Every structure is written in structure tokens, then in C-alpha cells.
Amino acid sequence: MEIARLLDVSRIITIKEPTKDAGLKALVKVLAKTEEVAKEKELAKAISDRERILSTGIGYGIAIPHAKIPSVSAFVAAVGVSKVGIPFDSLDGKPVHVIVMIAGPEGQNEEYLRILARFTSVLKSESTRTRIIEAKKPEQVMAIFQESH
């Protein structure tokens, strides 16, 4: 699974607001601008509902909020980077610096798991995460994801 197929420079943002809700809303807005996402409110609700069940903060400063809903035609991703970190109720209790939001169509669990594994394998490297957090431009973040496959 090529990350470049799911992610675009226009969907890599810096998150300045230090709250989980603000970060999630900013990424939902980014994804809602894509042709794959038909209903922003439906995506926002699905992401919010998922976070209420269990935080998608998986540890190591990473969160991977996701939703599979009928109003999304194909998998698409956005990345938000917080230099200061966001309290996210993560499994390890640490703030999140890199949020990868994934939206996709219902019923494609195998594809979703491949995508999740792809992003996780890139982000498991501490040096890669540090380079992403320290990047000055979205193009630099995109290049890091592209070189890491």
C-alpha cells in the first residue's frame, strides 16, 4: 500500500491548537475537501464516536483516528503535526505529535488494516517521527513518508 496514493501535500497540516477536539476537527475539515469524502458531518461524528469508545492515541506520540462510513468512496488520509504535543488520552499517557486520520468506505477491513500497518511501520521509527515533527513544510513531511516505504 503506497502512502502517496492516500496522502497529498495539501492534506498535511500543522496543528497549532493544543486540544484533541481542535486537532480532530482540523483534520476532518481537510479530508472533507477531498472528492472521496461526501459528508463532513458524518465523518466528524464517526471520528468523534470512535474516540469516545477508545482513544486512537496508540502511544509514542502517535494517534491514528479513523472511520469507515458509507459517504466515503475510497480510502484517504490526512496528517496533522503538533510541535508542542496534544493531550490525547493515549495508551501511554503521553501527548500526541503526529495524527494520521484515515477515512474509508465501509466493509473494507483488510484494505484498512494494510493502510494502518503501512502508516504504523513508517511511524514506529523514533528518528522518522522526530523528522516529521521538526519538518518546516508539508512537502518535507510527504517526502519522509515517501522515502520510508
C-alpha positions in Angstrom: 0.0 0.0 0.0 1.6 3.2 -1.2 1.1 6.1 1.3 1.5 8.5 -1.6 -1.8 7.2 -3.1 -3.7 8.1 0.1 -1.9 11.2 1.2 -1.3 14.5 -0.6 0.8 17.5 0.4 -2.4 19.6 0.7 -3.6 17.2 3.4 -0.6 17.6 5.7 -1.1 20.4 8.2 0.4 21.9 11.3 -2.0 21.8 14.3 -1.5 24.8 16.5 -4.5 24.3 18.8 -3.4 22.2 21.8 -6.6 20.3 22.2 -7.6 16.9 20.9 -11.0 18.1 19.6 -9.5 21.0 17.7 -6.9 18.7 16.1 -9.5 16.2 15.1 -11.8 18.9 13.7 -9.0 20.4 11.6 -8.2 17.1 10.1 -11.9 16.3 9.3 -12.1 19.7 7.5 -9.0 18.7 5.4 -10.5 15.3 4.5 -13.9 16.9 3.8 -12.3 18.9 0.9 -11.4 15.6 -0.9 -13.7 14.1 -3.6 -13.7 10.8 -1.6 -15.5 12.3 1.4 -19.1 13.3 0.6 -20.4 14.3 4.1 -18.2 16.2 6.5 -20.6 16.0 9.4 -20.9 12.2 9.0 -17.1 11.9 9.1 -16.8 14.2 12.1 -19.5 12.2 14.0 -17.9 8.9 13.2 -14.4 10.1 14.3 -15.9 11.6 17.5 -17.9 8.4 18.3 -14.8 6.2 17.7 -12.7 8.4 20.1 -15.4 8.1 22.8 -15.1 4.3 22.6 -11.3 4.2 22.9 -8.7 6.8 22.2 -6.8 6.3 19.0 -3.7 7.6 20.6 -1.6 4.4 20.3 1.5 5.7 22.1 4.9 7.1 21.1 3.3 10.5 20.3 1.1 9.0 17.5 -2.7 8.9 17.1 -4.5 7.3 14.2 -8.2 8.3 14.3 -10.2 6.5 11.6 -13.7 5.9 10.3 -15.2 3.6 7.7 -18.5 5.1 6.6 -20.9 4.9 3.6 -20.3 8.5 2.5 -16.6 7.9 1.8 -15.9 6.4 -1.6 -12.3 5.4 -1.2 -9.6 5.4 1.4 -8.0 8.8 2.0 -5.6 10.1 4.7 -4.6 13.4 6.3 -1.7 14.1 8.7 -1.6 16.7 11.4 1.7 17.6 13.2 1.8 19.3 16.6 5.2 20.6 17.6 4.1 21.1 21.3 2.0 17.9 21.6 -1.7 17.4 22.3 -3.1 15.6 25.4 -4.9 12.7 23.7 -5.7 10.1 26.4 -3.1 8.0 24.7 -2.4 4.4 25.8 1.0 5.5 27.2 -0.4 8.8 28.6 2.0 10.9 26.5 1.0 13.8 24.3 0.5 13.2 20.6 2.6 15.0 18.0 1.6 13.1 14.8 -2.1 12.4 14.0 -2.8 10.4 10.9 -6.6 10.5 10.1 -7.9 7.8 7.8 -11.3 7.7 6.2 -12.6 4.9 4.1 -15.6 3.1 2.8 -17.5 0.5 5.0 -16.7 -3.2 4.7 -13.1 -3.0 3.5 -11.4 -4.2 6.7 -8.5 -5.9 5.0 -7.6 -2.8 3.0 -7.9 -0.7 6.1 -5.6 -3.0 8.1 -3.0 -2.8 5.3 -3.2 1.0 5.4 -2.9 1.1 9.2 0.1 -1.3 9.1 1.7 0.9 6.4 1.5 4.1 8.4 2.4 2.4 11.7 5.5 0.8 10.1 6.7 4.3 9.0 5.9 5.9 12.3 7.4 3.2 14.6 10.9 4.7 14.0 11.7 7.4 16.6 14.0 9.2 14.2 11.3 9.3 11.5 8.8 10.7 14.0 11.3 13.3 15.1 12.0 14.3 11.5 8.2 14.7 10.8 7.7 16.8 13.9 10.7 19.0 13.1 9.8 19.4 9.4 9.1 23.0 8.4 6.9 22.3 5.3 4.2 19.8 4.3 6.4 18.8 1.4 9.1 17.7 3.8 6.7 15.5 5.7 5.4 14.0 2.5 9.0 13.2 1.4 9.6 11.4 4.7 6.5 9.2 4.2 7.5 8.5 0.6 11.1 7.5 1.4 10.0 5.2 4.2 8.3 2.6 2.1 
